Amino acid sequence: MMIEKLILAVITTNPKKAPSGTAVFHCDTKEEMETIAANLEAILDGIAHALTEELFIIVKH
């Protein structure tokens, strides 16, 4: 089975901005958010996209 065009994870410093229905990682700082996004990008074989300064998504294209 091939997973394509799917949001795999959300990384945020603002829990109010996180959607439901996917894995959400809450971070205390922007630096922590960027580190977790980079690690999840590699682990999940996805691409990290910064939507705002407080919200990243990991997407499988």
N, C-alpha and C positions, 0 to 999 in steps of 0.2 A: 504494500500500500504506500502511495506517495502523498505526503502532505504538502500542499502548495497554497499560496495566497491566503495565509492565515496569520493572525496575530498570536504569537506564542507566549509572550510575556509583556508585562507593563512594569516599568521601574519609575518611581516617583518620590519626590520629597514632599508632596502635598497629597495626602490620602483622599481629599475631597475631589481631586481631579481623576482618580483612577476608576475606570469602568469595571463593571462586574462581568463575570463570564470567562475570565482568563486568570492566569497566575499573576499576582501583583506583589511586587517587592517594594517595601517602604524603606527609604533611606533618610538619614539625618542631614547629609550634606550633598552638594552637587558633585564633589569629588568621589564620594562613595557611590553615588548613582552612576557616574561614568565608569567606575571600576566594575561594578556589577553588570552594567550593560555590556561592557567589553567581554567579560567572562561568559555571560549567557549567550552572547553572539557566537562565540566559539563552541560552547557546549551544545547549543541547539542547532548549530549549522544554519543560523539565520543572519539577518542584517539588522543592526541597531539604527533607529531613526529618532532624532531629537525633534519632538513636536513643539515643545516649549522649553524654557529653561528648567522647568520642574517636572518634565514628563518625557520619558523615552519609551519606545515600543520596540520589541524584537519581532520581526516579520519574516516569514518564509515566503519567498517569491517563487 
